[in-house]
């Protein structure tokens, strides 16, 4: 079977980003670091790639330079068990230059987009009761960081 991982392009901050991400997500670790050789696109000896896992899923951070930037078209979605986990990740990922968006989306200080999503939201909008799902969706659309209690209140009617 082939090995598939996501490659994230950074401008010289791949190791910093990987270290930050692995400190936030349980079951995460840096698995390898490679450096630019004397012949190559980067400064010889500087970090070229950082291989890491987030909750056991493989990623590679590439220090490819300023040519390409992240967009909201790609994001990492984290399903959270409770409000405390939503709050912790939201605060950490928006700190030091990160940006809040809406509906649980944010950009971290490296420009990577994330969706911090309580599992209960997914359950509430995917149930058979379409009226309840619509009320929950309407409540969520007014939020930046997702707050679970207003979702539950909307679900209750």
C-alpha positions in Angstrom: 0.0 0.0 0.0 1.2 3.5 -0.8 1.9 6.0 2.0 0.0 9.2 1.8 0.7 12.3 3.8 -0.1 16.0 3.6 2.7 18.4 2.7 2.4 21.9 4.1 4.5 24.7 2.6 6.2 27.2 4.9 8.5 30.1 4.5 11.3 29.0 6.8 9.1 28.1 9.8 8.2 24.4 9.3 10.1 23.2 12.3 8.5 25.9 14.5 5.1 25.1 13.2 5.5 21.3 13.7 6.8 21.8 17.2 3.8 24.0 18.0 1.2 21.7 16.5 2.6 18.6 18.1 2.5 20.3 21.5 -1.2 21.0 21.1 -2.6 17.7 19.7 -2.4 14.5 21.7 -0.7 11.5 20.1 1.5 13.7 18.1 5.3 13.8 17.5 8.0 15.0 15.2 9.3 11.9 13.3 12.2 13.4 11.3 14.0 16.5 10.1 16.0 16.8 6.9 18.3 19.7 5.9 19.1 21.3 2.6 22.3 19.9 1.0 25.0 22.1 -0.6 23.1 21.8 -3.9 19.5 22.8 -3.7 16.9 25.5 -3.5 17.5 26.3 0.2 20.3 27.6 2.3 22.7 24.6 2.9 22.3 23.2 6.4 18.9 24.8 7.1 15.8 22.7 7.7 14.3 21.6 4.4 11.5 19.3 5.7 10.0 18.3 9.1 8.0 15.0 9.2 5.5 14.9 12.0 2.3 13.2 13.1 -0.8 14.9 14.4 -3.0 12.4 16.3 -1.1 9.6 14.4 -1.7 11.1 11.0 1.5 11.9 8.9 2.4 15.4 7.7 5.4 17.0 6.2 6.3 20.6 6.6 8.5 22.0 3.8 10.5 25.2 4.0 9.8 26.1 0.4 10.1 29.9 0.7 7.7 32.7 0.1 6.4 31.6 -3.3 3.2 29.9 -2.1 0.9 30.8 0.7 -1.8 28.9 2.5 -5.5 29.7 1.7 -8.7 28.8 3.4 -9.4 26.3 0.6 -7.4 23.8 2.7 -7.8 23.4 6.5 -7.2 21.0 9.3 -10.4 20.0 11.1 -10.1 19.0 14.7 -13.2 17.4 16.3 -13.3 18.3 20.0 -15.0 16.4 22.8 -16.0 19.4 24.9 -16.0 23.2 25.3 -12.7 23.1 27.3 -10.9 21.5 24.4 -12.5 24.0 21.9 -11.4 26.9 24.1 -7.9 25.6 24.6 -7.2 25.0 20.9 -8.9 28.2 19.8 -6.8 30.3 22.3 -3.5 28.6 21.3 -4.1 28.7 17.6 -5.2 32.3 17.5 -2.4 33.5 19.8 0.7 35.4 18.5 -0.8 36.6 15.3 -3.5 34.0 14.5 -6.8 35.3 13.2 -10.4 34.3 14.1 -12.8 33.8 11.2 -16.3 32.5 11.5 -18.2 29.2 12.1 -15.2 27.6 14.0 -12.6 28.6 11.4 -9.3 30.3 12.2 -5.9 30.9 10.8 -2.9 30.2 13.0 0.2 32.4 13.2 1.7 30.5 10.2 -1.3 31.2 8.0 -2.7 27.6 8.1 -6.5 27.4 8.4 -8.1 25.2 11.0 -11.7 24.2 11.9 -12.1 23.7 15.6 -15.4 21.7 15.7 -17.2 20.2 18.7 -18.4 16.7 17.9 -21.8 17.6 19.2 -22.2 20.1 16.4 -21.7 17.4 13.8 -24.2 15.2 15.6 -26.8 17.9 16.0 -26.8 19.0 12.3 -26.7 15.5 10.9 -29.7 14.1 12.8 -33.1 13.2 11.3 -34.8 16.2 12.8 -34.3 18.7 10.0 -35.9 21.6 11.9 -33.6 21.1 14.9 -30.6 20.8 12.5 -31.7 24.1 10.9 -31.9 25.9 14.3 -28.5 24.6 15.3 -27.0 25.7 11.9 -28.5 29.1 12.3 -27.0 29.5 15.7 -23.6 28.3 14.5 -23.5 30.7 11.6 -23.6 33.6 14.0 -20.4 32.4 15.9 -16.7 32.7 15.5 -15.5 30.2 18.0 -18.1 27.5 18.4 -19.9 27.6 21.8 -21.7 24.4 22.7 -24.3 25.6 25.0 -26.0 28.0 22.5 -26.1 25.0 20.1 -27.8 22.9 22.7 -30.2 25.7 23.4 -31.0 26.0 19.7 -31.5 22.3 19.4 -34.0 22.3 22.3 -36.0 24.9 20.4 
